[in-house]
Amino acid sequence: MGIAEKQKAVDEFCKELEKYRTICLADMRHLKAAQFKELRDKIKSVARVLVLRKNIVRRAIAKKFGEDSELLRLLDDPKLMPVIVLSNESSFKIKKLLESSRVEIFAKPGDMVEEDIIISPGPTNLTAGPIISELAKFNIKTKVEGGKITITNEVKLLKAGDQITPEISELLKKLDIKAKRITLQLLASLEDRKFFDLREVVVSETYYMGELQRGFREAIYLSLCLDYVTRENVGMLLRKYHLLSFNFALRASIISPETVRNLLFMGFSHMLALAYKLSLVRPDAISSELKEMLIELRLKELFGG
């Protein structure tokens, strides 16, 4: 590409940038052509995806947003295969859409498993042969039906967080199980000229709902510790101080409609404990009725009931 052609490509790209409020820089180095096309088709209703030479992108970004644009720093990565995503939607919506549009691929040795891999019972396209012993190594039981292998039991091959070994990688390919899901990796964006680093951003409703619930629980706990009254915690604070006042009343032997039953029970228990100790020293000092009661309680302790 000659100098004139490069300048023309830069100018045309700059004109495209003017049409959109959100400009995202993405990396497609882990995607094959077919996978990239599939992802591009999934988001084409909300975004335009452009694959351009890195030097064209660099010159256009510098021309449009200045030499100090933070996007230029990300373009310095020699392994980066840049993709530009243009849209009038927010970059976070685009990231969420890409996350929900992941494509499945075969896992390679060294990959981490994102979720449990379960081998379910059922027929396969595998022909009977040495594969039977390979499956048996992983406690996968089989039988042969019509010359094809059928799996007869369910096995958890890997749990989330486990690493794929070369042997398991080959086995999953033979079973046609694509255990890895990938997408176009958004690195950063300029949204209304405001820079966002998207590399560590998690766009998950489940994740953020969990974080909101955790934050709410911690805020409630803190407000209870500080006795800070809110509409959300007033019921819990009333129960807290009702219990504290009730326990204080019992310890101070303060009689009220709420405590009288507990106080009578406590007094009765203390009386029985004292009577038992007295019976050990002076059996004649307690009444026959009280003796029978102590004997009955002792029998219940020994034999239940």
SULTA-V17900 format. One record per residue. N is the residue number from 0. RES is the residue in one small letter. PHI is phi in whole degrees, -180 to 180 (* if undefined). OMEGA is omega in radians with two decimals (* if undefined). D_CENTER is the distance of its C-alpha to the mean C-alpha in Angstrom with 2 decimals. Layout:
BEGIN
<<N;RES;PHI;OMEGA;D_CENTER> <N;RES;PHI;OMEGA;D_CENTER>>
END
This chain:
BEGIN
<<0;m;*;-3.12;47.29> <1;g;-75;-3.11;50.05> <2;i;-61;-3.12;49.85> <3;a;-64;3.13;50.78> <4;e;-67;3.11;48.20> <5;k;-63;-3.13;45.44> <6;q;-65;3.10;46.54> <7;k;-63;3.13;46.58> <8;a;-64;3.10;43.02> <9;v;-64;-3.13;41.89> <10;d;-63;3.13;43.78> <11;e;-65;3.12;42.38> <12;f;-67;3.10;38.81> <13;c;-61;3.10;39.53> <14;k;-65;3.10;40.82> <15;e;-66;-3.13;37.61> <16;l;-62;-3.11;35.58> <17;e;-69;-3.05;37.72> <18;k;-84;-3.00;36.67> <19;y;-128;3.13;32.97> <20;r;-88;-3.11;31.22> <21;t;-123;3.12;28.08> <22;i;-124;-3.10;28.47> <23;c;-111;3.01;25.54> <24;l;-103;-3.11;25.95> <25;a;-127;-3.13;23.97> <26;d;-124;-3.11;24.27> <27;m;-114;-3.01;25.08> <28;r;-64;-3.09;26.05> <29;h;-95;-3.08;23.68> <30;l;-104;2.98;24.74> <31;k;-85;-3.04;27.88> <32;a;-58;-3.11;30.23> <33;a;-66;3.13;29.41> <34;q;-68;3.10;25.64> <35;f;-63;3.13;26.32> <36;k;-63;3.14;28.69> <37;e;-62;3.13;26.27> <38;l;-68;3.14;23.69> <39;r;-62;3.13;26.58> <40;d;-66;-3.10;27.86> <41;k;-71;-3.09;24.57> <42;i;-110;-3.05;24.57> <43;k;-65;3.13;28.35> <44;s;-74;-3.11;28.66> <45;v;-121;-3.08;26.98> <46;a;-150;3.04;27.57> <47;r;-106;-3.08;30.22> <48;v;-111;-3.11;29.31> <49;l;-121;3.04;32.00> <50;v;-111;-3.07;32.55> <51;l;-131;3.06;35.14> <52;r;-65;-3.07;36.65> <53;k;-59;-3.10;35.12> <54;n;-69;3.08;38.45> <55;i;-67;3.13;38.81> <56;v;-62;-3.11;35.41> <57;r;-60;-3.09;36.27> <58;r;-67;-3.13;39.69> <59;a;-69;3.12;38.56> <60;i;-63;3.13;35.79> <61;a;-63;-3.12;38.33> <62;k;-69;-3.05;40.94> <63;k;-84;-3.01;38.82> <64;f;-120;3.09;36.74> <65;g;100;-3.10;38.71> <66;e;-68;-3.11;38.75> <67;d;-95;3.13;36.34> <68;s;-61;-3.10;33.47> <69;e;-68;3.07;30.19> <70;l;-64;-3.12;29.55> <71;l;-65;3.13;32.51> <72;r;-63;3.14;30.93> <73;l;-70;3.12;28.10> <74;l;-73;-3.14;30.83> <75;d;-75;3.13;32.29> <76;d;-65;-3.07;29.86> <77;p;-67;-3.12;32.30> <78;k;-90;-3.08;29.70> <79;l;-65;2.98;28.39> <80;m;-112;-2.93;29.23> <81;p;-70;3.01;29.09> <82;v;-132;3.10;28.32> <83;i;-105;3.11;28.98> <84;v;-113;-3.10;27.14> <85;l;-111;-3.10;29.27> <86;s;-161;2.98;28.41> <87;n;-102;3.02;29.27> <88;e;-90;3.12;25.72> <89;s;-71;3.13;23.33> <90;s;-64;3.14;21.62> <91;f;-71;3.08;18.19> <92;k;-68;3.11;19.07> <93;i;-65;3.12;20.21> <94;k;-62;3.11;17.07> <95;k;-62;3.13;15.02> <96;l;-63;3.12;17.77> <97;l;-66;3.13;17.69> <98;e;-64;-3.13;13.97> <99;s;-82;-3.11;14.70> <100;s;-113;-3.12;17.93> <101;r;-59;3.09;16.96> <102;v;-106;-3.10;19.79> <103;e;-89;3.09;19.79> <104;i;-137;3.07;21.81> <105;f;-72;3.14;22.99> <106;a;-76;3.12;21.16> <107;k;-102;3.07;23.45> <108;p;-55;-3.13;24.13> <109;g;99;3.10;21.90> <110;d;-67;3.07;18.83> <111;m;-94;-3.13;15.50> <112;v;-82;-3.12;14.02> <113;e;-82;3.12;10.56> <114;e;-146;-3.11;10.86> <115;d;-57;3.05;13.74> <116;i;-105;-3.09;17.12> <117;i;-109;3.02;19.40> <118;i;-92;-3.06;23.10> <119;s;-96;3.08;24.55> <120;p;-64;3.09;28.26> <121;g;146;-3.10;30.48> <122;p;-72;3.06;32.94> <123;t;-128;3.07;32.43> <124;n;-96;-3.10;34.66> <125;l;-80;3.09;35.42> <126;t;-83;3.14;39.08> <127;a;-56;-3.13;40.15> <128;g;166;-3.10;40.79> <129;p;-59;-3.13;39.29> <130;i;-60;3.14;35.75> <131;i;-61;3.13;36.26> <132;s;-70;3.09;36.48> <133;e;-64;3.12;33.46> <134;l;-67;-3.12;31.38> <135;a;-62;3.12;32.98> <136;k;-59;-3.11;31.69> <137;f;-107;3.11;28.19> <138;n;62;3.08;29.59> <139;i;-94;-3.10;29.52> <140;k;-88;-3.06;32.64> <141;t;-139;2.93;34.67> <142;k;-145;-3.10;37.88> <143;v;-105;3.11;40.01> <144;e;-132;3.14;40.83> <145;g;62;3.13;43.15> <146;g;82;3.14;42.69> <147;k;-110;-3.11;38.90> <148;i;-86;3.03;36.28> <149;t;-118;3.10;34.33> <150;i;-83;-3.01;31.39> <151;t;-109;3.14;32.04> <152;n;-139;3.12;29.03> <153;e;-95;-3.11;25.25> <154;v;-134;3.00;23.73> <155;k;-85;-3.06;20.25> <156;l;-73;3.13;21.16> <157;l;-144;3.03;18.07> <158;k;-108;-3.11;14.76> <159;a;-53;3.14;11.50> <160;g;99;3.11;12.45> <161;d;-72;3.13;16.13> <162;q;-102;3.12;18.60> <163;i;-74;3.06;20.84> <164;t;-94;3.11;24.47> <165;p;-57;-3.11;27.49> <166;e;-66;3.13;28.54> <167;i;-69;3.11;25.29> <168;s;-59;3.13;25.14> <169;e;-67;-3.14;28.65> <170;l;-64;3.14;27.99> <171;l;-64;3.08;25.10> <172;k;-64;-3.14;27.48> <173;k;-65;3.12;30.18> <174;l;-86;-3.14;28.01> <175;d;59;3.11;26.95> <176;i;-106;3.11;23.21> <177;k;-94;-2.97;21.30> <178;a;-94;-3.12;18.19> <179;k;-122;3.12;17.04> <180;r;-123;-3.08;16.05> <181;i;-127;3.11;17.25> <182;t;-150;3.06;18.27> <183;l;-70;-3.04;20.55> <184;q;-88;3.06;19.20> <185;l;-76;-3.11;20.03> <186;l;-98;-3.09;21.31> <187;a;-164;3.13;22.87> <188;s;-149;2.93;24.77> <189;l;-115;-3.10;27.82> <190;e;-117;-2.98;27.50> <191;d;53;3.11;30.88> <192;r;69;3.09;31.64> <193;k;-97;-3.04;28.78> <194;f;-83;3.05;26.74> <195;f;-131;3.02;22.92> <196;d;-88;-3.01;21.20> <197;l;-105;-3.02;18.25> <198;r;-65;-3.10;17.39> <199;e;-106;-3.10;14.48> <200;v;-78;3.07;13.51> <201;v;-105;3.12;10.10> <202;v;-112;-3.09;11.19> <203;s;-143;3.13;8.63> <204;e;-62;3.14;9.87> <205;t;-64;-3.13;6.92> <206;y;-62;-3.07;5.30> <207;y;-71;3.06;8.96> <208;m;-65;3.08;9.89> <209;g;-63;3.12;7.83> <210;e;-66;3.10;9.47> <211;l;-64;3.13;12.67> <212;q;-65;3.11;12.81> <213;r;-63;3.12;12.41> <214;g;-62;3.12;15.02> <215;f;-64;3.13;17.22> <216;r;-62;-3.14;17.34> <217;e;-67;3.11;18.29> <218;a;-66;3.11;20.82> <219;i;-63;-3.14;22.36> <220;y;-61;3.13;22.73> <221;l;-64;-3.13;24.39> <222;s;-64;3.10;26.67> <223;l;-69;3.11;27.77> <224;c;-65;-3.10;28.65> <225;l;-91;-3.07;30.62> <226;d;56;3.12;32.18> <227;y;-92;-3.01;31.22> <228;v;-82;3.03;31.88> <229;t;-136;3.12;29.81> <230;r;-63;-3.08;29.76> <231;e;-76;-3.02;26.36> <232;n;-111;-3.03;27.45> <233;v;-59;3.12;31.21> <234;g;-64;3.14;31.07> <235;m;-67;3.11;29.20> <236;l;-66;3.10;31.68> <237;l;-63;3.12;34.61> <238;r;-66;3.14;33.45> <239;k;-61;-3.08;32.94> <240;y;-78;3.01;36.48> <241;h;-64;3.13;38.03> <242;l;-66;3.12;36.91> <243;l;-63;-3.14;38.14> <244;s;-69;3.12;41.47> <245;f;-64;3.13;41.89> <246;n;-65;3.10;41.46> <247;f;-64;3.13;43.83> <248;a;-62;3.11;46.37> <249;l;-66;-3.13;46.33> <250;r;-65;-3.12;46.85> <251;a;-91;-3.13;49.63> <252;s;57;3.09;51.16> <253;i;-87;-3.07;51.13> <254;i;-86;3.05;52.22> <255;s;-149;3.11;50.60> <256;p;-56;-3.11;49.95> <257;e;-83;-3.02;46.37> <258;t;-100;-2.98;47.32> <259;v;-59;-3.13;50.68> <260;r;-64;3.14;49.37> <261;n;-65;3.13;47.17> <262;l;-66;3.09;50.06> <263;l;-62;3.12;52.50> <264;f;-65;3.11;50.23> <265;m;-63;3.12;49.81> <266;g;-64;3.11;53.60> <267;f;-63;3.13;54.35> <268;s;-64;3.11;52.05> <269;h;-65;3.13;53.77> <270;m;-62;3.13;57.14> <271;l;-66;3.13;56.40> <272;a;-64;3.12;55.17> <273;l;-67;3.14;58.35> <274;a;-63;3.13;60.54> <275;y;-64;3.12;59.12> <276;k;-63;3.13;59.86> <277;l;-66;-3.13;63.32> <278;s;-65;3.11;64.06> <279;l;-74;-3.10;63.63> <280;v;-99;-3.12;66.33> <281;r;-136;-3.13;68.62> <282;p;-56;-3.10;68.09> <283;d;-78;-3.08;71.06> <284;a;-84;3.14;69.47> <285;i;-115;-3.07;67.06> <286;s;-72;3.12;68.03> <287;s;-64;3.12;68.07> <288;e;-62;3.14;65.54> <289;l;-69;3.09;63.11> <290;k;-62;3.13;63.79> <291;e;-62;3.13;62.93> <292;m;-65;3.12;59.68> <293;l;-66;3.11;58.76> <294;i;-64;3.13;59.70> <295;e;-62;3.12;57.61> <296;l;-65;3.13;54.54> <297;r;-65;3.12;55.14> <298;l;-65;3.11;55.40> <299;k;-65;3.10;52.12> <300;e;-65;-3.09;50.44> <301;l;-78;-3.00;51.97> <302;f;-118;-3.13;51.60> <303;g;78;3.11;49.09> <304;g;107;*;49.82>>
END
